[in-house]
Amino acid sequence: MFLAWYLMALDKNPIVTKAVTSAALTLAGDLICQLVIDRVPELDLRRTFVFTFLGLALVGPTLHVWYLYLSKLVTISGASGAIARLILDQFIFSPIFIGVFMSLLVTLEGKPSLVVPKLKQEWLSSVLANWQLWIPFQFLNFYFVPQKFQVLGANFVALAWNVILSFKAHKEVIAK
């Protein structure tokens, strides 16, 4: 029943549906990171709000537009098309998007002076972690999943990625 409702919501309001889904996953990812990995004595609700807000306002809408554009840009089907979409997604879009996400996160958390040090410290390792998780999955996603459901497919892996990204994005910047 939930799946039927979700599919209807995707048809009627795809951007809003994907934005809300991304917000829920970024919320869950940050909470898991704080509680399980960071083991904080008290939740940082401002951190969680900003991370969730970026899921809502940036991640969901951007991925909707990106996947739509990617499916129009690469029109060949089969493994060749999946590989072409994967290369564009992982070697052009993802590195840029990770940098934008981290920059906005640090800025919205009130630390704009730490954007460059944060990127110097965490961007490359974040991109490498992204590739380890997403390259195998995205090939399968682009090869087997219809474009309409690719953000939904990615959302299954996104929870794990959001935990990783929250951890990396919130690591203290080490002065050099």
Rosetta blueprint (number, residue, H / E / L):
1 M L
2 F H
3 L H
4 A H
5 W H
6 Y H
7 L H
8 M H
9 A H
10 L H
11 D H
12 K H
13 N L
14 P H
15 I H
16 V H
17 T H
18 K H
19 A H
20 V H
21 T H
22 S H
23 A H
24 A H
25 L H
26 T H
27 L H
28 A H
29 G H
30 D H
31 L H
32 I H
33 C H
34 Q H
35 L H
36 V H
37 I H
38 D L
39 R L
40 V L
41 P L
42 E L
43 L L
44 D L
45 L H
46 R H
47 R H
48 T H
49 F H
50 V H
51 F H
52 T H
53 F H
54 L H
55 G H
56 L H
57 A H
58 L H
59 V H
60 G H
61 P H
62 T H
63 L H
64 H H
65 V H
66 W H
67 Y H
68 L H
69 Y H
70 L H
71 S H
72 K H
73 L H
74 V L
75 T L
76 I L
77 S L
78 G H
79 A H
80 S H
81 G H
82 A H
83 I H
84 A H
85 R H
86 L H
87 I H
88 L H
89 D H
90 Q H
91 F H
92 I H
93 F H
94 S H
95 P H
96 I H
97 F H
98 I H
99 G H
100 V H
101 F H
102 M H
103 S H
104 L H
105 L H
106 V H
107 T H
108 L H
109 E L
110 G L
111 K L
112 P H
113 S H
114 L H
115 V H
116 V H
117 P H
118 K H
119 L H
120 K H
121 Q H
122 E H
123 W H
124 L H
125 S H
126 S H
127 V H
128 L H
129 A H
130 N H
131 W H
132 Q H
133 L H
134 W H
135 I H
136 P H
137 F H
138 Q H
139 F H
140 L H
141 N H
142 F H
143 Y H
144 F H
145 V L
146 P L
147 Q H
148 K H
149 F H
150 Q H
151 V H
152 L H
153 G H
154 A H
155 N H
156 F H
157 V H
158 A H
159 L H
160 A H
161 W H
162 N H
163 V H
164 I H
165 L H
166 S H
167 F H
168 K H
169 A H
170 H L
171 K L
172 E L
173 V L
174 I L
175 A L
176 K L
